[in-house]
Amino acid sequence: MKLVVSSDHFIRHRRAIAGSVSLTELFDRIRHYWHIEEEGLKHLDFDIEEALTLFDLQAAHAGNGDEMLDVLRSSIALRTLLTDYLADVSIACSGLPRGYRFGLRVLEEGADVLTFNYDSIAEDAIALASGLSGSTSHSPLPSPLQRLDSESPLSRLQTLFSLPWKIWLASGFQFSGLSVPTGMGLGNSDPDFYSKPGNELYESKRVLKLHGSINWWTPQAARANALGSQAKNECPGLRAPVSSQIKWLNGSHPTSGAWFEDPVIVPPVLSKQFNDLPFPLVWAQARASLESCRRLVIVGYSFPPTDFNTKKLFLDAFAGETKLLEDVIIVNPSSDSIQVVQRLTNIDSKAIRRLDFDEYLDMPSSLG
């Protein structure tokens, strides 16, 4: 939370954010329960997962509709702060040499990326790397490298749409709507977009985002109601609209008709729910990807005790004696990570190596 509220991005966007979510109610609630003033959030530890878990419990046990909406407004405001900050981080991290090498490696190996992060760092890295014709993860990178942080939001998205690897084909499901950049600005994709040649969903080199993404958008009835909207039109489906991303990155809140649009994420709460689309589709494909993999690379994830959904995913994928897994690489400084991964993958501990990120990028790309 310290990083979120003390960032220049939050200071720049505060007025636009406050126009669509109730920051005052959020900070009042934090003051009431945690005795921390808004200014203190810049310096003191504050657990976002604990706060969102409390808000969910309070909404579930609210005595009446007004009480529930009060809690929902605070929960929405906190989620908005988090995802708005991550959108800025994603831009700032784009175009780094490590990102390019990581993206090239994913493309060379035909690997899937299973991630719990909401940001777009992984998909931006792969997309940018796909534009380096003839380069490999072990060859010198061209100079200068293309970056996205110096471009306007529209130019940034036009660049990403022009690259060979497309995120809207790599997410594991079809979006119900796409708005795309055109020579005149923005346009809507053909309703039959996914049925046309070249627009089939990828079967590898995917980014399967198990907790959702700041680039997935949906308007929701609960969202409109919590903000006091009287919208009567039908709630649109899951979309990946460029127009929403541009508004978000410029500091205004995206809308679809009378509905506010929100990034589709499973927030960091103690009891995470994955019942709503597209999560059952994404998790099923993640399991299939794990079941068929020969090399598993785990970067920066420690399998916390409270996240049993992830443990179940691994235990299910690597159960039995028919698994193909031969090699596990852990990019994690934790000394007990090998024991945790060995237990979840049921692989001999001798097949598990612990490396830092650069050592992983430098090693040969194939198992041979």
C-alpha positions as CSV (number, residue, x, y, z in Angstrom):
1,M,0.0,0.0,0.0
2,K,2.9,2.3,0.7
3,L,4.0,2.0,-2.9
4,V,0.5,2.6,-4.2
5,V,-0.4,5.8,-2.3
6,S,3.0,7.4,-2.5
7,S,3.5,7.0,-6.2
8,D,3.5,9.9,-8.6
9,H,1.0,8.0,-10.6
10,F,-1.5,8.0,-7.7
11,I,-1.0,11.8,-7.2
12,R,-1.6,12.5,-10.9
13,H,-4.6,10.2,-11.1
14,R,-6.2,10.9,-7.8
15,R,-8.8,13.3,-9.1
16,A,-9.9,11.0,-11.9
17,I,-10.0,8.0,-9.6
18,A,-12.0,9.9,-7.0
19,G,-14.6,10.8,-9.7
20,S,-15.6,7.1,-10.1
21,V,-14.8,5.5,-6.7
22,S,-15.2,6.7,-3.1
23,L,-11.7,7.2,-1.8
24,T,-13.0,9.2,1.1
25,E,-15.1,6.3,2.3
26,L,-12.1,3.9,1.8
27,F,-9.7,6.1,3.9
28,D,-12.4,6.7,6.5
29,R,-12.9,2.9,6.8
30,I,-9.1,2.3,7.1
31,R,-8.9,5.0,9.8
32,H,-11.8,3.4,11.7
33,Y,-10.5,-0.2,11.7
34,W,-6.7,0.2,11.4
35,H,-6.3,3.6,13.0
36,I,-4.1,4.8,10.1
37,E,-4.6,8.2,8.5
38,E,-4.2,8.6,4.7
39,E,-0.8,10.2,5.1
40,G,0.3,7.4,7.3
41,L,-0.4,4.9,4.6
42,K,2.7,6.3,2.8
43,H,4.9,5.2,5.7
44,L,3.2,2.4,7.7
45,D,2.6,-1.3,6.8
46,F,-0.9,-2.0,5.6
47,D,-2.1,-5.4,4.4
48,I,-4.3,-5.1,1.3
49,E,-5.2,-8.8,1.5
50,E,-6.4,-8.4,5.1
51,A,-8.4,-5.3,4.3
52,L,-10.2,-6.8,1.2
53,T,-10.9,-10.0,3.1
54,L,-12.5,-8.0,5.9
55,F,-14.6,-6.0,3.4
56,D,-15.8,-9.3,1.8
57,L,-16.8,-10.7,5.1
58,Q,-18.5,-7.5,6.1
59,A,-20.5,-7.4,2.8
60,A,-21.5,-11.0,3.2
61,H,-22.8,-10.4,6.8
62,A,-24.3,-6.9,6.2
63,G,-27.5,-6.3,8.0
64,N,-29.1,-4.5,5.1
65,G,-28.6,-3.4,1.5
66,D,-27.2,0.1,2.4
67,E,-24.7,-1.4,4.7
68,M,-23.5,-3.8,2.1
69,L,-23.2,-1.0,-0.5
70,D,-21.1,1.0,1.9
71,V,-18.6,-1.8,2.2
72,L,-18.6,-2.6,-1.5
73,R,-17.7,1.0,-2.3
74,S,-14.6,0.8,-0.1
75,S,-13.7,-2.6,-1.6
76,I,-14.1,-1.3,-5.1
77,A,-12.0,1.8,-4.3
78,L,-9.1,-0.3,-2.9
79,R,-9.1,-2.6,-5.9
80,T,-9.1,0.4,-8.2
81,L,-6.1,1.9,-6.4
82,L,-4.2,-1.4,-6.8
83,T,-5.0,-2.1,-10.4
84,D,-4.4,1.6,-11.4
85,Y,-0.9,1.4,-9.8
86,L,-0.1,-1.9,-11.6
87,A,-1.1,-0.4,-15.0
88,D,1.6,2.3,-14.4
89,V,4.2,-0.3,-13.3
90,S,3.5,-2.4,-16.4
91,I,4.4,0.5,-18.6
92,A,7.5,1.5,-16.7
93,C,8.8,-2.1,-16.9
94,S,8.3,-2.6,-20.6
95,G,11.3,-2.8,-22.9
96,L,13.9,-3.9,-20.3
97,P,16.6,-6.2,-21.6
98,R,15.7,-9.0,-19.2
99,G,12.1,-8.8,-20.4
100,Y,13.2,-9.1,-24.0
101,R,15.3,-12.2,-23.1
102,F,12.5,-13.7,-21.2
103,G,10.1,-13.1,-24.0
104,L,12.5,-14.6,-26.6
105,R,13.0,-17.7,-24.4
106,V,9.2,-18.2,-24.1
107,L,8.9,-18.0,-27.9
108,E,11.9,-20.3,-28.5
109,E,10.6,-23.0,-26.2
110,G,7.0,-22.7,-27.1
111,A,6.3,-22.4,-23.4
112,D,3.1,-21.4,-21.6
113,V,3.4,-18.8,-18.9
114,L,1.1,-19.4,-15.9
115,T,1.0,-16.3,-13.8
116,F,-0.8,-15.0,-10.7
117,N,0.1,-11.4,-11.5
118,Y,-2.5,-8.9,-12.7
119,D,0.0,-6.7,-14.5
120,S,0.9,-6.9,-18.2
121,I,4.6,-7.2,-17.8
122,A,4.9,-10.8,-19.1
123,E,2.7,-10.4,-22.2
124,D,4.3,-7.0,-23.1
125,A,7.7,-8.7,-22.9
126,I,6.7,-11.6,-25.2
127,A,4.9,-9.3,-27.6
128,L,8.0,-7.0,-27.9
129,A,10.3,-9.9,-28.2
130,S,8.2,-11.3,-31.1
131,G,9.1,-8.2,-33.1
132,L,12.9,-9.0,-33.0
133,S,13.3,-10.9,-36.2
134,G,16.3,-13.3,-36.1
135,S,17.1,-12.7,-32.4
136,T,17.5,-15.4,-29.8
137,S,17.6,-15.3,-26.0
138,H,21.3,-15.9,-26.2
139,S,22.3,-13.5,-28.9
140,P,23.2,-9.8,-28.3
141,L,20.1,-7.7,-28.3
142,P,19.8,-4.8,-30.8
143,S,20.2,-1.3,-29.6
144,P,18.2,0.7,-28.9
145,L,15.5,-1.6,-27.6
146,Q,11.9,-0.5,-28.2
147,R,10.2,0.7,-25.0
148,L,6.6,1.6,-24.3
149,D,6.9,4.0,-21.4
150,S,7.7,7.0,-23.6
151,E,4.7,6.5,-25.9
152,S,1.2,7.9,-25.5
153,P,-1.4,5.2,-24.4
154,L,-2.8,5.0,-28.0
155,S,0.6,4.8,-29.6
156,R,1.7,2.1,-27.1
157,L,-1.4,0.0,-27.8
158,Q,-1.0,0.5,-31.6
159,T,2.6,-0.8,-31.2
160,L,1.4,-3.9,-29.3
161,F,-1.3,-4.6,-31.9
162,S,1.2,-4.5,-34.7
163,L,3.5,-7.1,-33.3
164,P,3.4,-10.8,-34.4
165,W,2.4,-12.3,-31.0
166,K,-1.1,-11.2,-29.9
167,I,-2.3,-11.3,-26.3
168,W,-5.9,-11.6,-27.3
169,L,-5.1,-14.9,-28.9
170,A,-2.9,-16.1,-26.0
171,S,-5.2,-15.7,-23.0
172,G,-6.9,-19.1,-23.2
173,F,-10.4,-17.9,-24.1
174,Q,-12.2,-15.7,-26.6
175,F,-13.2,-12.2,-25.6
176,S,-16.7,-11.2,-26.3
177,G,-15.6,-7.9,-27.7
178,L,-12.4,-6.3,-28.9
179,S,-11.8,-2.7,-29.8
180,V,-8.7,-2.2,-32.0
181,P,-6.6,0.7,-33.1
182,T,-7.0,1.8,-36.7
183,G,-5.5,4.4,-38.9
184,M,-8.2,6.8,-37.8
185,G,-7.9,6.0,-34.1
186,L,-10.1,3.2,-32.7
187,G,-12.5,0.7,-34.2
188,N,-14.5,-2.4,-33.2
189,S,-13.4,-5.8,-34.2
190,D,-15.5,-7.9,-36.5
191,P,-18.1,-10.0,-34.5
192,D,-16.7,-13.1,-36.3
193,F,-13.1,-12.1,-35.4
194,Y,-12.1,-15.5,-33.9
195,S,-13.6,-17.5,-36.8
196,K,-11.3,-15.9,-39.4
197,P,-8.0,-17.5,-40.5
198,G,-5.1,-16.4,-38.4
199,N,-7.2,-15.5,-35.4
200,E,-7.3,-18.9,-33.8
201,L,-6.4,-19.1,-30.2
202,Y,-2.9,-20.2,-29.5
203,E,-2.2,-23.7,-28.2
204,S,1.2,-22.8,-26.8
205,K,3.2,-19.6,-26.0
206,R,0.2,-18.4,-24.0
207,V,0.0,-16.3,-20.9
208,L,-2.6,-17.9,-18.7
209,K,-3.5,-15.4,-16.0
210,L,-4.9,-17.4,-13.1
211,H,-5.9,-14.4,-11.0
212,G,-7.1,-12.2,-13.9
213,S,-5.7,-9.1,-15.5
214,I,-5.7,-5.4,-15.6
215,N,-6.3,-5.9,-19.4
216,W,-9.5,-7.9,-19.0
217,W,-12.6,-5.7,-18.6
218,T,-16.2,-6.2,-17.7
219,P,-19.1,-4.0,-16.5
220,Q,-20.9,-5.5,-13.6
221,A,-24.3,-5.0,-12.0
222,A,-22.8,-4.9,-8.5
223,R,-20.3,-2.3,-9.7
224,A,-23.1,0.0,-11.1
225,N,-25.3,-0.5,-8.0
226,A,-22.5,0.1,-5.6
227,L,-21.9,3.5,-7.2
228,G,-25.6,4.4,-7.2
229,S,-26.1,3.9,-10.9
230,Q,-29.7,3.4,-12.2
231,A,-28.4,1.7,-15.4
232,K,-31.1,-0.5,-17.0
233,N,-29.3,-1.8,-20.1
234,E,-28.0,-5.3,-20.2
235,C,-24.5,-5.8,-18.7
236,P,-22.0,-6.4,-21.6
237,G,-19.7,-9.4,-21.5
238,L,-16.0,-9.8,-21.0
239,R,-14.0,-7.5,-23.3
240,A,-10.5,-6.5,-24.1
241,P,-11.2,-3.0,-25.4
242,V,-8.4,-0.7,-26.3
243,S,-10.6,2.3,-25.5
244,S,-10.9,1.2,-21.9
245,Q,-7.2,0.7,-21.6
246,I,-6.6,4.2,-22.9
247,K,-9.0,5.8,-20.5
248,W,-7.5,3.9,-17.6
249,L,-3.9,4.8,-18.5
250,N,-4.9,8.5,-18.9
251,G,-6.4,8.5,-15.5
252,S,-10.2,8.4,-16.2
253,H,-12.4,5.5,-15.4
254,P,-13.6,3.4,-18.4
255,T,-17.3,3.0,-19.1
256,S,-19.5,0.9,-21.4
257,G,-22.8,2.8,-21.9
258,A,-24.1,3.5,-18.4
259,W,-21.8,0.9,-16.8
260,F,-18.4,1.5,-15.2
261,E,-15.9,-1.1,-16.4
262,D,-13.4,-2.8,-14.1
263,P,-10.4,-5.0,-14.7
264,V,-11.4,-8.6,-14.1
265,I,-9.3,-9.8,-11.2
266,V,-9.6,-12.2,-8.3
267,P,-8.6,-9.8,-5.6
268,P,-6.0,-10.8,-2.9
269,V,-8.4,-12.1,-0.3
270,L,-8.0,-15.1,2.0
271,S,-10.8,-17.1,0.3
272,K,-10.4,-16.7,-3.4
273,Q,-13.3,-17.6,-5.8
274,F,-12.7,-18.8,-9.4
275,N,-16.3,-19.8,-10.4
276,D,-17.0,-16.9,-12.9
277,L,-15.8,-17.0,-16.5
278,P,-13.2,-17.0,-17.8
279,F,-11.4,-18.5,-14.7
280,P,-12.7,-22.1,-15.1
281,L,-11.4,-22.1,-18.7
282,V,-8.0,-20.6,-17.7
283,W,-7.5,-22.9,-14.8
284,A,-8.4,-26.0,-16.9
285,Q,-5.9,-25.1,-19.5
286,A,-3.3,-24.3,-16.9
287,R,-3.7,-27.9,-15.5
288,A,-3.4,-29.4,-19.0
289,S,-0.3,-27.3,-19.6
290,L,1.3,-28.6,-16.4
291,E,0.4,-32.2,-17.2
292,S,2.1,-32.1,-20.5
293,C,5.3,-30.1,-19.6
294,R,8.7,-31.6,-19.5
295,R,10.5,-28.6,-17.9
296,L,8.8,-26.5,-15.2
297,V,10.3,-23.1,-14.2
298,I,8.9,-21.5,-11.1
299,V,9.8,-17.8,-10.8
300,G,9.3,-15.9,-7.5
301,Y,6.4,-17.9,-6.2
302,S,6.6,-19.5,-2.8
303,F,3.2,-21.4,-2.5
304,P,1.9,-19.6,0.6
305,P,0.0,-21.9,3.0
306,T,-3.3,-19.9,2.4
307,D,-3.3,-20.5,-1.4
308,F,-4.5,-24.1,-1.5
309,N,-6.2,-23.5,-4.9
310,T,-2.7,-23.4,-6.4
311,K,-1.4,-26.3,-4.4
312,K,-4.5,-28.3,-5.6
313,L,-3.7,-27.3,-9.2
314,F,-0.1,-28.8,-8.9
315,L,-1.1,-31.9,-7.0
316,D,-3.8,-32.7,-9.5
317,A,-1.6,-32.0,-12.5
318,F,1.3,-34.2,-11.2
319,A,-0.6,-37.0,-9.6
320,G,-0.1,-40.6,-10.8
321,E,2.9,-42.1,-12.6
322,T,2.3,-40.9,-16.1
323,K,3.6,-37.4,-15.8
324,L,6.2,-36.1,-18.4
325,L,8.0,-33.8,-16.0
326,E,11.8,-34.2,-16.1
327,D,13.3,-31.0,-15.0
328,V,12.3,-28.3,-12.4
329,I,14.0,-24.9,-12.1
330,I,13.2,-22.7,-9.1
331,V,14.0,-19.0,-9.3
332,N,13.4,-18.2,-5.7
333,P,15.8,-17.3,-2.9
334,S,13.9,-19.3,-0.3
335,S,15.9,-22.2,1.0
336,D,12.9,-24.4,1.6
337,S,11.4,-23.9,-1.8
338,I,12.9,-27.2,-3.1
339,Q,11.1,-29.2,-0.5
340,V,7.8,-27.5,-1.2
341,V,8.0,-28.0,-5.0
342,Q,9.2,-31.6,-4.6
343,R,6.1,-32.4,-2.5
344,L,3.7,-30.7,-5.0
345,T,5.2,-32.2,-8.2
346,N,6.1,-35.6,-6.9
347,I,9.5,-35.4,-8.7
348,D,12.8,-36.6,-7.4
349,S,14.5,-33.7,-5.6
350,K,17.7,-34.4,-7.7
351,A,15.8,-33.1,-10.7
352,I,15.2,-29.8,-9.0
353,R,17.6,-26.9,-9.4
354,R,17.5,-23.4,-7.7
355,L,18.9,-20.6,-9.9
356,D,18.7,-16.8,-10.0
357,F,16.9,-15.2,-12.9
358,D,20.0,-14.5,-15.0
359,E,21.3,-18.0,-14.5
360,Y,18.0,-19.3,-15.9
361,L,18.1,-17.0,-18.9
362,D,21.7,-18.1,-19.6
363,M,21.0,-21.9,-19.6
364,P,20.3,-23.9,-22.7
365,S,16.8,-23.5,-24.0
366,S,15.9,-27.1,-24.6
367,L,16.1,-30.3,-22.6
368,G,18.0,-32.0,-25.5
